[in-house]
Amino acid sequence: MSGLRRQGREKALQLLMSLEGARANGEASSEKVSADFWDASGGSPSLRRFTNELFFGAAKVQAELDPVIIPALKNWRIERLSPVDRNLL
């Protein structure tokens, strides 16, 4: 089970990065990003369920998280964080 969870966390981060790219291109649908991702990469039903739970949960509250992260940044602006770092946080 831990292998599934590790893979799910990795894939959820990949999905969040894909969503960020889609938003930059004006295509902000998390459902489309998820469907395209799974069409290209496949995965077991349990992996998809766990990953999508993480991805859609994070995508839903992403805008609410920046105000929580910003006070913890010392001498940094959130815009300076790499997309990977911001999505991990």
C-alpha positions in Angstrom: 0.0 0.0 0.0 2.8 2.4 0.7 4.1 2.1 -2.9 0.6 3.1 -4.1 0.6 6.1 -1.8 4.1 7.2 -2.9 3.1 6.9 -6.5 -0.1 8.7 -5.9 1.7 11.7 -4.3 4.2 11.8 -7.2 1.4 11.7 -9.7 -0.6 14.3 -7.8 2.4 16.7 -8.0 2.7 16.0 -11.7 -1.0 16.8 -12.1 -0.7 20.1 -10.2 2.3 21.0 -12.4 0.2 20.2 -15.5 -2.7 22.3 -14.1 -0.3 25.2 -13.6 0.8 24.9 -17.2 -2.8 24.7 -18.4 -3.7 27.8 -16.4 -0.8 29.7 -18.0 -2.3 28.8 -21.4 -5.8 29.8 -20.4 -7.0 26.2 -20.0 -7.8 26.0 -16.3 -10.0 22.9 -16.1 -8.7 20.5 -13.5 -11.0 17.8 -14.9 -9.5 18.1 -18.4 -6.0 18.1 -17.0 -6.7 14.9 -15.1 -8.4 13.2 -18.0 -5.6 14.0 -20.4 -3.0 12.9 -17.8 -4.6 9.5 -17.2 -5.2 9.0 -20.9 -1.5 9.4 -21.5 -0.1 7.6 -18.4 -2.6 5.0 -17.4 -2.6 3.5 -13.9 -4.6 1.2 -11.8 -8.1 2.2 -10.6 -6.8 2.4 -7.0 -3.9 4.6 -8.0 -6.2 6.9 -10.0 -8.6 7.2 -7.1 -6.0 8.1 -4.5 -4.1 10.4 -6.9 -7.3 12.2 -7.9 -8.3 12.6 -4.3 -5.1 14.4 -3.6 -5.0 16.4 -6.8 -8.6 17.6 -6.8 -8.4 18.4 -3.1 -5.3 20.5 -3.5 -6.6 22.2 -6.7 -9.8 23.1 -5.0 -8.0 25.1 -2.2 -4.9 26.2 -4.1 -5.9 29.9 -4.2 -6.6 29.8 -0.4 -3.1 28.4 0.3 -1.0 31.3 -1.0 -2.1 33.6 1.9 -1.1 30.9 4.3 2.3 30.3 2.7 3.3 34.0 2.2 3.9 34.9 5.9 6.3 32.0 6.2 8.5 33.2 3.3 11.4 35.1 4.7 12.9 37.6 2.2 11.0 35.9 -0.7 7.9 36.7 -2.7 5.7 33.9 -3.7 6.2 34.7 -7.3 9.9 33.9 -6.9 9.2 30.3 -5.7 9.7 27.7 -8.3 6.4 26.0 -9.4 7.6 22.7 -7.9 8.3 24.3 -4.5 5.0 26.2 -4.5 3.0 23.1 -5.4 4.9 21.0 -2.8 4.1 23.6 -0.1 
